């Protein structure tokens, strides 16, 4: 079902608290992001379509299930930090990349890269990006995936702002959004408050 779903769990809250703290080291930030991404992936995959398979146990033949094809699309750069969380549960998932940077004057996304595996139209596609702020990049990423043939789209983020959620829902009302936390809102520069700073900079050690 489309809409925003926030993961309410004390272990997730602990990871988000560590990610928020300015004194968290780069190594600890990466570890906390990995933990949070794994929890988000587990929840995001909850209603993944499955197909039945026949298996032979040591005692008899029975029916099991296996997930339908999964594709994870990382919005560069920071989305890279969320990919391993999905691969922990679906190690054969296909991985794609969309490069977008935010124009700091207009706050609009600018495309600079695209690499998508085959089979988009046959996969459940998870677009991952830690921060859903204005919603511009997420909306553009979902548009690009629709143009590529995706029909089953999901958006997974760590921290979202109400403004970004509203933007995505207006443009893509059928796309579910999963987040670890929804923050208060955006400041005059379009940054999430209280937020956790620039996830890409903290992940990769850039300014």
Secondary structure as GFF3:
##gff-version 3
##sequence-region A 1 207
A	DSSP	beta_strand	3	6	.	.	.	ID=ss1
A	DSSP	alpha_helix	10	20	.	.	.	ID=ss2
A	DSSP	alpha_helix	26	44	.	.	.	ID=ss3
A	DSSP	beta_strand	50	56	.	.	.	ID=ss4
A	DSSP	beta_strand	61	67	.	.	.	ID=ss5
A	DSSP	beta_strand	70	76	.	.	.	ID=ss6
A	DSSP	alpha_helix	80	87	.	.	.	ID=ss7
A	DSSP	beta_strand	94	102	.	.	.	ID=ss8
A	DSSP	beta_strand	109	115	.	.	.	ID=ss9
A	DSSP	three_ten_helix	120	122	.	.	.	ID=ss10
A	DSSP	beta_strand	124	128	.	.	.	ID=ss11
A	DSSP	beta_strand	131	132	.	.	.	ID=ss12
A	DSSP	alpha_helix	136	147	.	.	.	ID=ss13
A	DSSP	beta_strand	152	161	.	.	.	ID=ss14
A	DSSP	alpha_helix	162	171	.	.	.	ID=ss15
A	DSSP	beta_strand	176	183	.	.	.	ID=ss16
A	DSSP	beta_strand	185	186	.	.	.	ID=ss17
A	DSSP	beta_strand	192	193	.	.	.	ID=ss18
A	DSSP	alpha_helix	199	204	.	.	.	ID=ss19
###
